[in-house]
Amino acid sequence: MGWLIIKYLVTAAVVVAVSEVAKRSDKLGALIVALPMVTILAMIWLYVEKQPMDKIANHAWYTFWYVVPTLPMFLIFPALLNRFGFWLALGMSAVITVVCFWLFAYFVKLFGIDLMP
């Protein structure tokens, strides 16, 4: 149980630190968020918990493929923000991201990459 609390605290501290940096600098905050910190932390936690190397490798492999269809959101959201306000733009961006994911998953399945859980 103590290990789980440590994982929560470290992971939460990273998210809070990034949001504080983003308040001060848009570019630096975006750069830090663009780094795969959550993925790196997850791989560290998997390694420390003695998970098989194949599981850690698969985590990195699938993370790459799951990131690709989410990228359009970062272009769509700013375009919708001034027009629809924060919450509606965020919701619309989320829906568009889900659609992009499904289309992307269908496309890459043609090449033998199965992204559906």
Salt bridges, closest charged atoms under 4 A:
GLU20 OE2 - LYS23 NZ 2.91
GLU20 OE1 - ARG24 NH1 3.58
GLU49 OE2 - LYS7 NZ 2.74
